[in-house]
Amino acid sequence: MNELLESCPICGGTDLPAKLQVQDKSVSQETFTIAQCAGCGLQFTNPRPDAAHIGRYYESAAYVSHNSAAQGLVNRVYRMARFFTMRHKVALITKLNGGRTGRLLDYGCGTGHFLARAKSAGWQVTGLEPNPGARQDAAARVGQPILEVSALTALPPASFDIVTLWHVLEHVHTLNETLTQLVAALRPGGRLLIAVPNPDSLDAQYYRDNWAAYDVPRHLYHFVPDTMRRLLARHGLRITHTLPLMLDAYYVSMLSEQLRTPAQPVGPLVVLRAGLRSNQYAAQNGGQYSSLLYVAERAAG
Ligand SMILES: [Zn+2]
């Protein structure tokens, strides 16, 4: 069943005009509306399948983050990029934690590649994941049980140095409730890292309704820097860094080219040029990269 949000999840505003119609070309072929709150600017998929009925929109072999055995060019590139970015991510959280390892919670850990890398670098890790198949994969990869997301409320309060959500928050129906619980799990002074696509990037403007990172109806919210700042401020968090995820410009451009011209194979040069153009635009236009990593701090004390 679809559910219609009558008010904005960030500001509570009720003036929610349609901004863009986007077709789910990868799974259902259905078309969804992205609304934009007139009050705070939040863009979100509205109406959207409710939490009990969204499962079938994930039933596709192309949904690579839940299927590490998938083949094809997309998946080969994805795995290569993942190998290089995991090291970088673990180095980043260690630096943010004062150069020390500590306790890490990865919410929506998928098949567990990041957690496994962090654990082998000395982090004490906890992973939560809603997809049963991914959870099983992750448990084998990380070498410890991975919990269902409902376990979040049972975690000891203020016990994690770092909490990460890598392309996860845009999928969460219970946005504010989940953020409240994640902040409660974070120690004062700890950091919350949220990676999400950025619909103010050049590749989003260029591909418009074919921009792969709209990914409706799986992506429920389409945050830009200002709406993320407002959301996190509501939860007592202050953004300390906004970092580019430059490989995402290439990955998202490749998927977007496939959506734009499904009958043609995607040329690597087209993807290279599109990704490079997006990153160059971002460097010259206030850091509007294809995807952004927001680092937010829970106030100490
Ligand atoms: Zn709003």
Boltz pocket constraint, residues with backbone or C-beta under 6 A from the ligand:
constraints:
  - pocket:
      binder: B
      contacts: [[A, 8], [A, 9], [A, 10], [A, 11], [A, 12], [A, 13], [A, 37], [A, 38], [A, 39], [A, 40], [A, 41], [A, 42]]
      max_distance: 6.0
